[in-house]
Amino acid sequence: MSNLSTNVSNQAIVENKEFSVLQSVKEFFANRDIKFYVALTGALAISGAGLYYYTASKSPRPKSSKKKKGKSQKGTTRTNVSSAETAQTGTTSVLSTYQNLTVQSSYLAAKGIRGKAIEEEIQYEILSQAEIEAMPPEQRAKAAQVLKDRGNDAYRQRNYDKAVKLYTQAIAFHPNPVFYSNRAACYFNTEQFYKTIEDCKKALSLDPSYVKALNRRAAAYEQTNQFQEALYDYTASCILDNFSNEATVASMDRTLKTIAEIKGRELMQDRKKRLPSSRFIKAYLDSYRNEPLQEFFSNRDDEIAEINGEKDSQSGLNSEENGDLYYKSARQKIQELDYSEAFRALDKAVELECTNMAQAIEMRGTFVYLEGDTERALKDFSKAIELKPDFVRPYIKRASIYMEKGNIQETWQEFEEAIKINPNDPDIYYHRQVTFCKRYLQCTLHFLTGELQKATEDYRKSIELDSYFVFGYIQLAIAKYKLEPPEAGIDTFKEGLQKFDKSADMHNYYGELLLDLQRFDEAMEQFDKAIELQKSNPLPYVNKALAAFQRQDAAQAEELCRKALEVDPDSDVANPAMSQILIQQGKTEAALKYIEKCVEVARTEPELVAHLQFAEAARSHLNFARNYPQFADRLTSIRAISSGDIQSIKKLLEQDENVLYSDENGISPLHVACAKGHSEIVSLLLEHGHPWNAIDDNGKTAAEYAKENGYNEIYQRLLEEGCRVELILGLLGRKNQEEEKKNDGKPSNENFLTRPLKYSEDGTRLLDYENNGVMMGWEKPLMEKHAQIICPRENLDILNIGFGLGLIDTEIQKYKPRTHTIIEAHPDVYKHMIAEGWHLKPDVKIIFGRWQDVLDQLETYDGIFFDTFGEFYQDLREFHEEMPNFLKNEGIYSFFNGLGATNPFFHDVYCQIVEMHLADVGLKTKFIEVKIDPSDDEIWNGVKGRYWTLDTYRLPICEFMTS
Ligand SMILES: C[S@@+](CC[C@H](N)C(=O)[O-])C[C@H]1O[C@@H](n2cnc3c(N)ncnc32)[C@H](O)[C@@H]1O
């Protein structure tokens, strides 16, 4: 729940968080998910695609320090001391000790006792500093490693003193961040926090991105109440570790809250209470029906002027009259939106007493409440009720305060009381539902399920009782939009607009609904109308800004926020929006200025704490960027790609081509750019050699993300790139293959052809020696289609290459061919054909052998089908170069199109490539799409790997271009 709205619960629309775009800005601040905060300030990009965050995985990540250190020394072989080294030391004892060690380990080694066993025997602990220094570096490192391992053993046995000694000795041999960090762990466990910090500092001076040391130091800082330092360390650790350690993320969250709470408390103590922005107050006051100004007085403008001119002068007026005048002046100031003055006048009116004491106190209580002092406000509302028990409004206001306190029972009672007094007061129904709606939004759905439904009823009632209450319509429209199909909300807005065409609020919130539906142009129209009607309202500007930002126009978004801030510099919506927009562009420093403004204008402690948390998160990011510039670059790149900031990416690429990395989920910058539709960035990345065909851990290509999100141009661009690269590689591959052939002349599927095959008993499967599916029954409908294509009529000459299960051949037979030639290379398949009597069929001619070797036995055909197994695209291409010699002028050729069939994009690329290659030999290709669904696990049971994962088969039909 947004803290901002919790504290001004009655403000109708701003409350309606789920709906409001603005609310999303507020939620952004109120959101306690600090991981999100910090990631956002650092690197995270908000996107709908679910791909946001990638940091270095291509290069050694900081984590690897863990693996690198210590263990790498284990394999070091023993080096004999050179005579030069011994001579330099000049101390015999060193030499002798060291020689002893050497002899000792050589002896053990000679006995076949290696590794740890040897190392454990050696008494490194007994060496003096001078002796240590005399040792050759590798030997020292090895000794250090042994000592560290012993230290680890002691640590595991919780013998921390012994462990500290061993780590200290290890450090003496060879300082290493792990040793310091391990010793720090011992100090931490014995509550020597300052020593822990010192050791971690040493560890980090040797390896600044050593996550364990950062965490340890952070924990020690926390223990010694150095929260700011702890936060910086936890933040760095989280970013370096890609937020993978939940415990650290939780620690960062906790520290951030602690700091914000401490600071918030301090600030609140010194802070003078202040009213929210005038816009905010107006929205709040407007959510109650206006009372006529001249409730009790005739117009006495001259006297009011006097009071306004000489504010503290009491002379010449009796106290009651003065009180009345102040009260009236307050009403006027409210009309003029001069709320501070109105508040002051109300205070005076209450102090001097006036005829309308109940109203004056109630109104003063309202300002007290708006300042954030709910306890004092409650007192004023209660006093107003005491003075005028049939006064409905203070009941409603008291109810909303009770709701803020979570006291549902009392809240409900207050509304009930109000209804008893005046069942026809529309304010009651309206605010009751705003209040309970809020509660509903605060709670999990099952708690107050149905409240929203009740809300619509109350809004309706509120409108019935006062059909000129604009917020009633707005809220009703919103409730309908949430509960019913979107059109219901739209219709209510349209209906409301007929009545309230001049209401800026109506246009603004209707615009928000349209924006929520992504109907940008219509939304913009409504926002413009709202601005035209009420230039002093920052909300439509901010809405326009958010819409512009959604459409990647950050500059316009910033400009619009600036306008909103001109209108209301303290705006509790424009300031957060501006900071969010800046942060998402990586302008954290600039954003901080606006976050600080939010801190400055926050009126209540929870609100303040929420802003402070965000400010602290931003600061800790800036701190990280300063301390880890190399990582900061990467973070910038993430943000830049996500937000489409091409200039920053260009700059980064100029500095370092390898600055853009895939994350640990395999999501590459290209994936992100495609998902977000940044076509220029896609081109830039491709130009810089980013692989077009990278797949993430879900097996998805960047192009698929582009397609899913409707960026068809980008998809085409990648398709072209894929074809271009594959054609080049194809040429290169071909050359290599030719070279290879010259050398050994072996077929590409030699393994397959020389090893046994298995036919399933029911004849629906043919598997190779590794259980790869050579041919499977689910392909039958496809083979039927292929047969139909290559046999347009009876009595034709047909050629099929690759018998497999004989599915297509069985089908071809049905078209009564004049001749039916089958080439088959595998002996097992050939045997199977004979066993099945294919050689006895009068029109059938079997040619046993590889197609490559039997071309001279072929004639010309009306229909040709090609479907072999275990060959490469180069083989298919070679066949395509030969095939036109055997296809009659009017003939039709087709082939099994399993090219790239494990990924839709690769499939597309290969379909294009094959089409081009066929065109090279004078054939035009048409693909017809056939729906297939071999997704049933049963189909693939016992088969190694699914060779088909697509839902559509693109069946190729090739004919001579001239035909
Ligand atoms: C996928 S199956 C064909 C399935 C067939 N279309 C059907 O309807 O059952 C591939 C067949 O091609 C054969 N084959 C593989 N390489 C060959 C080659 N170079 N020449 C001829 N046949 C080959 C295999 O032995 C296998 O029988």
PDBQT file of the ligand as one rigid body, heavy atoms in Angstrom, charges set to zero:
ROOT
HETATM    1  C1  LIG A1001      13.901 -40.441 -42.642  1.00  0.00    +0.000 C 
HETATM    2  S1  LIG A1001      14.080 -41.888 -43.433  1.00  0.00    +0.000 S 
HETATM    3  C2  LIG A1001      12.988 -41.745 -44.784  1.00  0.00    +0.000 C 
HETATM    4  C3  LIG A1001      11.586 -41.935 -44.349  1.00  0.00    +0.000 C 
HETATM    5  C4  LIG A1001      10.614 -42.006 -45.478  1.00  0.00    +0.000 C 
HETATM    6  N1  LIG A1001      10.421 -40.738 -46.088  1.00  0.00    +0.000 N 
HETATM    7  C5  LIG A1001       9.283 -42.581 -45.035  1.00  0.00    +0.000 C 
HETATM    8  O1  LIG A1001       8.238 -42.088 -45.527  1.00  0.00    +0.000 OA
HETATM    9  O2  LIG A1001       9.248 -43.539 -44.254  1.00  0.00    +0.000 OA
HETATM   10  C6  LIG A1001      15.643 -41.724 -44.169  1.00  0.00    +0.000 C 
HETATM   11  C7  LIG A1001      16.093 -42.887 -44.982  1.00  0.00    +0.000 C 
HETATM   12  O3  LIG A1001      17.151 -42.436 -45.798  1.00  0.00    +0.000 OA
HETATM   13  C8  LIG A1001      18.136 -43.423 -45.849  1.00  0.00    +0.000 C 
HETATM   14  N2  LIG A1001      19.419 -42.799 -46.238  1.00  0.00    +0.000 N 
HETATM   15  C9  LIG A1001      20.266 -42.112 -45.448  1.00  0.00    +0.000 A 
HETATM   16  N3  LIG A1001      21.281 -41.624 -46.168  1.00  0.00    +0.000 NA
HETATM   17  C10 LIG A1001      21.063 -42.000 -47.442  1.00  0.00    +0.000 A 
HETATM   18  C11 LIG A1001      21.754 -41.749 -48.646  1.00  0.00    +0.000 A 
HETATM   19  N4  LIG A1001      22.871 -41.031 -48.705  1.00  0.00    +0.000 N 
HETATM   20  N5  LIG A1001      21.235 -42.269 -49.765  1.00  0.00    +0.000 NA
HETATM   21  C12 LIG A1001      20.090 -42.967 -49.732  1.00  0.00    +0.000 A 
HETATM   22  N6  LIG A1001      19.424 -43.251 -48.628  1.00  0.00    +0.000 NA
HETATM   23  C13 LIG A1001      19.889 -42.747 -47.498  1.00  0.00    +0.000 A 
HETATM   24  C14 LIG A1001      18.105 -44.008 -44.475  1.00  0.00    +0.000 C 
HETATM   25  O4  LIG A1001      18.696 -45.270 -44.409  1.00  0.00    +0.000 OA
HETATM   26  C15 LIG A1001      16.631 -44.013 -44.186  1.00  0.00    +0.000 C 
HETATM   27  O5  LIG A1001      16.051 -45.210 -44.567  1.00  0.00    +0.000 OA
ENDROOT
TORSDOF 0
